[in-house]
Amino acid sequence: MCDMGSSSTDERRTNTREQIRAVALELFSERGYDKTSLREIAERLGVTKAAVYYHYRTKEEILSSLFDEHLAGMDAIVEWGQAQPPGPDRRREILQRYSALLAGPTDEAPQLTRFLQESQTSIKELATGAGMRERFQQLSALLVEPDAELVEQLRGRLALVALHYGAFALDEIPGTRLERRDAALQVALELGLH
């Protein structure tokens, strides 16, 4: 016999966790990671701090949960890239896959990218910050040949930066989010395939 009460409880728990994550990301983006407390997250949600604490014991746990999917996506791109022969086809596909990851299926992905970019100093010592740096370096390494000149190494890294910038910082430029993302990908490809 199926316990319907358990299923309903699991759905509410998942929904609450998602609400906490969404509000935390909003506050982290508005106020900064360091200046946001669990109490403020609870207040914005209209729940007690204990309710937030039930789901996440620390801000870092919330932050980590926000980036889990993104880091897994980066890992998949790195794994794919490492299995491919070096060259322009691999670089092109890595940049296209990373662009798609940054765009994400929802509006949360660009907000997450913006938060990461603007909060580097706040999170650099946290496990999430270290994980992002490590994966960024892995992707960068796949975009250049091992013996590449300094200029080529810089182009590879700038290609990734162009994708990051295109994911969140082009709101003042006319066009849709998709058009701006495609423009950033075009610039990244020009840098990465030079």
Secondary structure, 3 states (H helix, E strand, C coil): CCCHHHHHHHHHHHHHHHHHHHHHHHHHHHHCCCCCCHHHHHHHHCCCHHHHHHHCCCHHHHHHHHHHHHHHHHHHHHHHHHCCCCCHHHHHHHHHHHHHHHHCCCCHHHHHHHHHHHCHHHHCCCHHHHHHHHHHHHHHHHCCCCCCCHHHHHHHHHHHHHHHHHHHCCCCCCCCHHHHHHHHHHHHHHHHCC
